[in-house]
Amino acid sequence: RSVPERMVPFSFPLSKCALWDPVPMGDVIGSHITYYRNPKLSMVEKTLRLAYRHAKQNENKLFSCFLLGTLAVDEDGEGITLTIDRFDPGREV
């Protein structure tokens, strides 16, 4: 598959000691979570209700928050499941 224009290559932070040669080797490849796997999203109802209540009580139209969970590969190896089970409203500052 071709790499979309909105994707940018990732890089590692600068350090005093490199453990490998940072010169790129080979062709550019795209890496996306759905390239080889079928994703599934699972969300705990309590987490969704907390996020919804927080959004309704918030005076701003836009707000930041965190949805936390786990990512697991299915037993058959064909799919991945993202299970969101925690809500963190974050800080205003």
N, C-alpha and C positions, 0 to 999 in steps of 0.2 A: 504494500500500500504506500501511497505517497504521503509525505509529511506535510500537514497543513501549514500555511504561512503563519498562523497565530502561535504555533509551537516554537519554542526557542530551545537551543541546546543548554543543558545544565552544566554547571562547572562547580568545582570544589573551591573552598576558601583558600587563600594564600597561606602558606606555612613556611617555616624555616627549613624543614627537612621533608623532602618528597620520598614516598615509598615506591614510586613507579615513575616511568618516563611519561611526562604529560603531553608529549607530541601525539596528535591524533593519528590513528592507523586505520586503514580500510575505508570502506564506503560509509556514508551516513545512513543510519537506519532509524525508523520511527519506533518508539516504545509506548504503547498505550495499553491500559488495563483491559480493554475490550478486544484487543487484537487477537488473542488466542483463547480467551475465556468468555463465558456467558455470565454477566454480572446479575446478581439479585440483591435487592435492598430489603432489609427487614428492620422494622422500627417498633420499639416497645410503646404501647399506647400511652402509658404514664408520661414518658418523655415527650411525646407529641403534644399531649395536653398541657404540660408545663411550658413548652415553647409557645404554644398558641396563647395561653393566658398571659405570658410575659409580653408577647407582641401586642395583645389587646390593651394592656395596661401602659405600654410605652407611649409617651406623648409624641415622639418623633416618628416620622413615616419610615425612616431607615434606622436600623439599630444593628449592633454586632452581638453575636453570641457564638457559642461553641456547641456542636453536637459531637459527642464522643462515642466510640464504639470499637468493634473488633472486625478484622478482615480475615476470612478463612477460606481455604480452598476446599471445594466439595470433595466427598469421598471418592467419586469417580474421576476426579482430576479435570473435569470438563468445565467447571464453573467456579465462581467465587461468590461468597456471600458477605455483604457488609451489614453487620448488625449494629444499629445505633441504639444505645441503651442509657445514655446519660445526657443531661442538658446542663450547660453552664452559661448563665447570662453574661459572664465577663464583667469587666469594670468599665465605668464611663470614662475614666482617665486613661 
